[in-house]
Amino acid sequence: MGAGGVAAVGSGVSSGAVGDHVSASFVPSCGTCRYCCSGQQNLCDAGGGAFQKGMITDGTSRHRVAGDGTELNMLAKLGTFAETTCVAESQVIKVDDDLPLEAVALVSCGVATGWGSATKRAGVQPGDTVVVVGIGGLGL
């Protein structure tokens, strides 16, 4: 769903640094809950609030309308269409600095949705021939 560079980190952040290149993930992964520890990061406890108001971490809003201060909500708490955004540590994945961010952004969406849909839901196996029909990042 997006990619970019880390401009700042908050207190308590342990896995990132200013300047890191990251891929944004609409499926947060804490790395410590029972689902993450059993290879089922798609069911991570941190993702339970991904479509509710505020930050995953504490429910507060970091995004407001300039001028009047009205709180904004973002799909999956990412705000990747904005020039800058504030996300939880569990929503970014560090990538190599030499990878083009345009490609990283496509992979951040396509892998999470396409790969998982094909291999987990549809049961596609290596060597299978399949057709993907749709619209959006995958269908295009």
Secondary structure, 3 states (H helix, E strand, C coil): CEEEECCCCCCCCCCCCCCCEEEECCCCCCCCCHHHHCCCHHHCHHHHHCCCCCCCCCCCCCCECCCCCCECCCHHHCCCCCCCCCCCHHHEEEECCCCCHHHHHHHHHHHHHHHHHHHHHCCCCCCCCCCCCCCCCCCC
